[in-house]
Amino acid sequence: MSVYKYIIRIFSTNTAYRMFLFTLRLMNKVPFYGAIRRLSNPARESLARNVFGIEFNGPIGLGAGMDKEGRYYNSFSDYGFSFVIIGPTDASGIRKSIEKIQEDKPRTVLAAALSKEHVTAFSLAYDFVDMFIIDAPDDKMLEITGDILDARLAYETQKPVLVRIGREYSRDTLEHILNFCLINGVDGFLVGSIENVKKVNDFCSGRIPIIGYGQIRTPEAAKDMLDSGASLLAMTTGLVLDGPSLIRRTLKYLDNNERRQP
């Protein structure tokens, strides 16, 4: 076990999260640290892919909850993440993110996970991020999704809108949600657990892209999620508990598997 893992596992997940961000801020002050990270995490051509009409240099991104106000997206991209999910956030959080984005041009794909004031936050962020994730309570999910899709009609460029499916639903409820989303033009789903990824992928016949998340703690778990139907992955807790080396090891593992394909 590395020193990092030993120290982190002494504390709760929330404390570990705060320690991780503190360490990230500290390392950002080291001259040339970001450039060194980028050199040690080169893009792997075999893992590049186009999803939602967007070019990603790999399948692994940073999940929601790590960069809630869009402060560290470029620092995270230096570790090899091909996209960063800002949030979950509201209009106030989006305003703070915009200030940072205007100061520091993103070097990675940005997604905004919207959890409150959805339409206002969506409108504020539209010109500054690449895609959106609707994170809404069950009783408001379809209403808010419809409002966001209606708001998107005002824009010439139709940026991808995804809906988060984060828990287990009954078969009828899940099918109702998916039918609504497919009929109304949702572009994809952020889905927790391999089991849910399989269900959503099977229902949609593999036609709608899925970002899978949850319990991605090993390179093998990442591959299993992709094999289950996910087009992209979002890491969160695994990164905090296992350290930044997890993404490097996972990308290497996936790259080696791709190269072995006939």
C-alpha positions in Angstrom: 0.0 0.0 0.0 1.3 3.4 -1.0 1.9 6.1 1.7 -0.9 8.1 0.1 -3.4 5.3 0.5 -2.3 4.6 4.0 -2.8 8.2 5.1 -6.1 8.7 3.3 -7.7 5.6 4.6 -7.3 6.8 8.2 -9.9 9.5 7.6 -13.5 9.6 6.4 -14.3 10.0 2.8 -15.3 13.7 3.3 -12.1 14.4 5.1 -10.1 12.6 2.4 -11.8 14.7 -0.2 -10.8 17.9 1.5 -7.2 16.7 1.9 -7.1 15.8 -1.7 -8.1 19.3 -2.9 -5.7 20.9 -0.4 -2.9 18.8 -1.8 -3.9 19.7 -5.3 -3.9 23.5 -4.5 -0.5 23.1 -2.8 1.0 21.3 -5.8 -0.4 23.9 -8.2 2.0 26.4 -6.6 5.0 24.3 -7.5 6.7 25.8 -10.7 6.1 23.6 -13.8 4.2 21.0 -11.9 1.3 21.1 -14.3 3.6 20.8 -17.3 5.4 17.8 -15.7 2.0 16.1 -15.0 1.0 16.6 -18.7 4.2 15.1 -19.9 3.8 12.1 -17.6 0.2 11.5 -18.8 0.3 11.7 -22.6 -2.8 11.2 -24.7 -3.2 7.6 -25.9 -4.4 7.5 -29.5 -6.1 4.2 -29.1 -8.4 5.5 -26.5 -9.6 8.7 -28.3 -13.3 8.7 -29.2 -16.1 11.0 -30.4 -19.1 11.0 -28.2 -22.0 13.4 -28.3 -20.2 15.0 -31.3 -17.3 16.0 -29.0 -13.7 14.8 -29.3 -12.4 13.1 -26.2 -8.8 12.1 -25.9 -9.7 9.2 -23.6 -12.7 7.5 -21.9 -12.1 8.7 -18.4 -13.3 12.0 -16.9 -13.7 13.6 -13.5 -17.1 13.0 -11.9 -19.4 15.5 -10.2 -18.6 16.5 -6.7 -14.9 17.1 -7.0 -14.8 20.5 -8.7 -18.0 22.0 -7.6 -17.3 25.6 -8.6 -15.0 24.9 -11.6 -11.7 25.9 -9.9 -9.5 23.0 -10.8 -10.5 21.7 -14.2 -7.2 22.3 -15.8 -5.3 20.8 -12.9 -7.4 17.7 -13.2 -6.9 17.5 -16.9 -3.1 17.4 -16.3 -3.7 14.0 -14.7 -5.2 12.6 -17.8 -8.9 13.2 -17.5 -10.5 13.9 -20.9 -13.4 15.8 -19.3 -14.4 17.4 -16.0 -17.9 17.6 -14.6 -18.4 20.9 -12.7 -20.9 20.8 -9.9 -23.4 19.7 -8.9 -24.2 23.3 -8.7 -26.8 26.1 -9.1 -26.8 29.5 -10.7 -24.5 31.0 -8.1 -22.0 28.3 -8.5 -22.1 28.7 -12.3 -21.4 32.4 -12.0 -18.3 31.5 -10.0 -17.3 28.9 -12.5 -17.7 31.4 -15.4 -15.3 33.9 -13.7 -12.6 31.2 -13.5 -13.3 30.0 -17.1 -12.8 33.5 -18.4 -9.5 33.8 -16.6 -8.2 30.3 -17.4 -9.1 28.8 -20.7 -10.1 25.1 -20.3 -7.7 22.5 -21.8 -10.4 19.8 -21.4 -14.0 19.2 -22.1 -16.3 20.8 -19.5 -19.7 19.5 -18.4 -21.9 21.3 -15.9 -24.0 19.2 -13.6 -27.1 21.3 -12.6 -28.8 20.5 -9.3 -30.8 23.7 -8.6 -32.1 26.7 -10.5 -31.7 24.5 -13.5 -32.9 26.7 -16.3 -31.2 29.8 -15.0 -27.9 27.9 -14.5 -28.2 26.3 -17.9 -28.7 29.7 -19.6 -25.8 31.2 -17.8 -23.4 28.4 -18.5 -24.4 27.8 -22.2 -21.6 29.7 -23.8 -18.9 28.4 -21.4 -19.2 24.7 -21.1 -19.5 21.8 -23.7 -22.4 19.8 -22.3 -24.9 19.6 -19.5 -26.1 17.0 -16.9 -29.5 17.4 -15.3 -29.3 16.3 -11.7 -32.9 16.6 -10.4 -35.1 15.0 -7.8 -37.3 12.1 -9.0 -40.6 14.0 -8.8 -39.2 16.9 -10.8 -36.8 15.1 -13.2 -39.0 15.0 -16.3 -40.5 18.4 -15.8 -37.0 20.0 -15.4 -35.6 18.0 -18.3 -38.4 19.3 -20.5 -37.8 22.9 -19.4 -34.1 22.5 -20.2 -34.7 21.1 -23.7 -37.2 23.9 -24.4 -34.6 26.4 -23.3 -32.0 24.8 -25.6 -34.2 25.6 -28.6 -33.2 29.2 -28.3 -29.6 28.5 -29.2 -28.2 27.9 -32.7 -25.8 25.3 -31.5 -27.4 22.4 -29.7 -25.1 21.3 -26.9 -25.6 17.8 -25.4 -28.0 17.4 -22.5 -27.7 14.3 -20.4 -29.9 13.1 -17.6 -28.5 11.5 -14.4 -29.9 8.2 -13.4 -28.2 7.6 -10.1 -30.2 4.9 -8.3 -32.2 1.7 -8.9 -35.8 2.2 -10.3 -38.5 -0.3 -10.9 -38.6 -1.5 -14.5 -41.7 0.4 -15.3 -40.4 3.7 -13.8 -37.0 3.3 -15.5 -38.7 2.7 -18.9 -41.0 5.7 -18.4 -38.0 7.9 -17.7 -36.0 6.5 -20.7 -39.0 6.8 -23.1 -39.6 10.4 -22.1 -35.9 11.2 -22.7 -35.6 9.4 -26.0 -38.8 11.0 -27.4 -37.8 14.5 -26.3 -34.3 14.5 -27.6 -32.1 13.9 -24.6 -28.5 13.1 -25.8 -27.3 10.7 -23.2 -27.3 9.6 -19.6 -25.0 9.7 -16.6 -25.6 6.3 -15.0 -24.5 4.9 -11.6 -23.6 1.2 -11.3 -22.8 -1.4 -13.9 -26.2 -2.9 -13.4 -28.0 0.3 -14.4 -25.6 0.9 -17.3 -26.6 -2.5 -18.7 -30.3 -1.8 -18.2 -30.2 1.6 -19.9 -28.0 0.4 -22.7 -30.2 -2.6 -23.4 -33.4 -0.5 -23.4 -31.8 2.0 -25.8 -30.3 -0.7 -27.9 -26.8 0.9 -27.6 -28.0 4.0 -29.5 -27.6 6.6 -26.8 -24.2 7.3 -25.2 -23.8 6.6 -21.5 -21.3 8.0 -19.0 -20.9 5.4 -16.3 -19.9 6.1 -12.7 -19.7 4.5 -9.3 -17.3 2.1 -7.7 -14.6 2.5 -10.3 -11.7 1.7 -8.0 -9.5 -0.5 -10.3 -8.6 -0.6 -14.0 -10.5 -3.9 -14.3 -13.7 -2.2 -12.9 -13.3 0.6 -15.5 -13.1 -2.0 -18.3 -16.1 -3.8 -17.0 -18.1 -0.6 -17.0 -17.1 0.1 -20.6 -17.9 -3.4 -21.6 -21.3 -3.1 -20.0 -22.2 -0.3 -22.5 -20.7 2.9 -21.2 -19.0 5.2 -23.7 -17.2 7.2 -21.1 -16.5 6.9 -17.4 -16.6 9.5 -14.5 -14.3 8.8 -11.6 -14.8 10.4 -8.1 -14.3 8.4 -4.9 -11.8 6.1 -6.4 -9.5 9.0 -7.3 -9.6 10.3 -3.7 -9.2 7.0 -2.0 -6.6 5.4 -4.4 -4.8 8.5 -5.5 -4.1 10.1 -8.9 -2.1 7.0 -10.0 -5.4 5.3 -10.5 -6.2 7.1 -13.7 -2.7 6.6 -15.1 -2.9 2.8 -14.3 -6.4 2.6 -15.7 -5.6 4.4 -19.0 -2.5 2.2 -19.5 -4.6 -0.9 -18.8 -7.3 0.1 -21.3 -4.7 1.1 -23.9 -3.0 -2.3 -23.6 -6.3 -4.0 -24.0 -7.1 -1.9 -27.1 -3.8 -2.8 -28.7 -4.4 -6.5 -28.2 -7.6 -6.3 -30.1 -7.3 -8.0 -33.6 
